Amino acid sequence: MVELGVELAGIRLRNPTILASGILGVTPATLKRAAKGGAGAVTMKSLGPEPRQGHPNPTVLEWECGLINAVGLSNPGVEAGAKEVAEAVKKVKAPVIASFFAKDAAEFGVVAGRLAAAKPAMLEANLSCPNTIREMGIPFAYEPEHAAEAVKAAKERAGDIPLIAKLSPNTHRLKEVAKAVEAAGAGAINMGNTLGPGMLIDVDARKPILANKAGGVSGPAIRPVAVRCVWDVYESVKIPIIGTGGVGSGRDALEMIMAGATAVGVGSAVASGGFKVFGKIAKEMEEWMAKNGVSSVRELVGVAHK
Ligand SMILES: Cc1cc2nc3c(=O)[nH]c(=O)nc-3n(C[C@H](O)[C@H](O)[C@H](O)COP(=O)(O)O)c2cc1C
């Protein structure tokens, strides 16, 4: 018998696949479909303190090796969003992770408190969106001190709900950042957000394709970077890691797990493969494990380091 279930900061997942934040918005109906498609947990789109329109269209573009996006954290704001969280918790048959962002540490605390009241299984502090740098300064996840401040403030208001810190591949201080968020009280790390920003130019129009010009790169193109980041974080902390970036198959998921992840985030692959991608990844993992005499995912976490 192969055991696909894993535990993440005390929360039990039936398999290691997690819908990544932002891909499917915040509506409970879409999250329900991801759970039906086999997701072990679902993450809602990041909510901020106030409603935000985000960037003008086009905001998301599919290219040969994944997606590039500059959605710009469009969201209905935490007041309306918290109601969606509460509804999703009731309706979705998988743990619901509520993602959030803010412009400073104090605001991280306020938003975390408001969302904690809606009782999601976990909270995820998005410290790492590369698309709003101009408005909000350098992302928190680039510097250990900034990341720790935000996590500490959120943790103080999160009550007993475990807090995930979502980090960025775009920092040369990753190991220090990982250690800092662990020390500040994060129960898990999501490694991580999109790479970049990047840019694609329409040669015929002689202009960048995204209205925002630049955007975060995701999908297969970033998988090797994400795997290396998971590797570095695993060497730095004891808390569990969600490996996110380019996962679309069972082998991709196993690669992340062998680098040190306990669970995997799946974003862009849902855009290309639909909701059933979660069940597909889990089944492919199960088949590989059965064939290779591995009875539990736990046995594989970080094996590539040995
Ligand atoms: C269209 C789009 C919107 C996203 N919105 C968010 C968001 O609101 N919050 C967040 O933390 N990450 C957001 N992300 C990043 C993803 O959650 C994920 O970290 C990233 O896409 C890498 O994973 P992937 O290669 O599996 O897509 C977004 C990604 C895409 C493509």
The ligand as an SDF file (V2000), in Angstrom:
LIG
                    3D

 31 33  0  0  0  0  0  0  0  0999 V2000
   -2.2870   34.3420  -13.1520 C   0  0  0  0  0  0  0  0  0  0  0  0
   -1.5190   34.1620  -11.8770 C   0  0  0  0  0  0  0  0  0  0  0  0
   -1.9300   34.8110  -10.7210 C   0  0  0  0  0  0  0  0  0  0  0  0
   -1.2360   34.6480   -9.5120 C   0  0  0  0  0  0  0  0  0  0  0  0
   -1.6770   35.2680   -8.3820 N   0  0  0  0  0  0  0  0  0  0  0  0
   -1.0540   35.0220   -7.1870 C   0  0  0  0  0  0  0  0  0  0  0  0
   -1.5680   35.5810   -5.9730 C   0  0  0  0  0  0  0  0  0  0  0  0
   -2.5950   36.2660   -5.9370 O   0  0  0  0  0  0  0  0  0  0  0  0
   -0.8870   35.3090   -4.8350 N   0  0  0  0  0  0  0  0  0  0  0  0
    0.2440   34.5210   -4.7900 C   0  0  0  0  0  0  0  0  0  0  0  0
    0.8030   34.2920   -3.7100 O   0  0  0  0  0  0  0  0  0  0  0  0
    0.7320   33.9730   -5.9340 N   0  0  0  0  0  0  0  0  0  0  0  0
    0.1140   34.1970   -7.1150 C   0  0  0  0  0  0  0  0  0  0  0  0
    0.5940   33.6190   -8.2670 N   0  0  0  0  0  0  0  0  0  0  0  0
    1.7970   32.7440   -8.1970 C   0  0  0  0  0  0  0  0  0  0  0  0
    1.4240   31.2530   -8.0910 C   0  0  0  0  0  0  0  0  0  0  0  0
    0.6850   30.9970   -6.9130 O   0  0  0  0  0  0  0  0  0  0  0  0
    2.6830   30.3660   -8.1080 C   0  0  0  0  0  0  0  0  0  0  0  0
    3.4700   30.6760   -6.9840 O   0  0  0  0  0  0  0  0  0  0  0  0
    3.5280   30.5630   -9.3680 C   0  0  0  0  0  0  0  0  0  0  0  0
    2.6880   30.6810  -10.5060 O   0  0  0  0  0  0  0  0  0  0  0  0
    4.5190   29.4160   -9.6080 C   0  0  0  0  0  0  0  0  0  0  0  0
    3.8390   28.1760   -9.7100 O   0  0  0  0  0  0  0  0  0  0  0  0
    3.4390   27.4950  -11.1400 P   0  0  0  0  0  0  0  0  0  0  0  0
    4.6830   27.4280  -11.9550 O   0  0  0  0  0  0  0  0  0  0  0  0
    2.9010   26.1330  -10.7560 O   0  0  0  0  0  0  0  0  0  0  0  0
    2.4070   28.3610  -11.7570 O   0  0  0  0  0  0  0  0  0  0  0  0
   -0.0810   33.7970   -9.4770 C   0  0  0  0  0  0  0  0  0  0  0  0
    0.3300   33.1420  -10.6500 C   0  0  0  0  0  0  0  0  0  0  0  0
   -0.3650   33.3080  -11.8450 C   0  0  0  0  0  0  0  0  0  0  0  0
    0.1230   32.5790  -13.0780 C   0  0  0  0  0  0  0  0  0  0  0  0
  1  2  1  0
  2  3  1  0
  2 30  2  0
  3  4  2  0
  4  5  1  0
  4 28  1  0
  5  6  2  0
  6  7  1  0
  6 13  1  0
  7  8  2  0
  7  9  1  0
  9 10  1  0
 10 11  2  0
 10 12  1  0
 12 13  2  0
 13 14  1  0
 14 15  1  0
 14 28  1  0
 15 16  1  0
 16 17  1  0
 16 18  1  0
 18 19  1  0
 18 20  1  0
 20 21  1  0
 20 22  1  0
 22 23  1  0
 23 24  1  0
 24 25  2  0
 24 26  1  0
 24 27  1  0
 28 29  2  0
 29 30  1  0
 30 31  1  0
M  END
$$$$
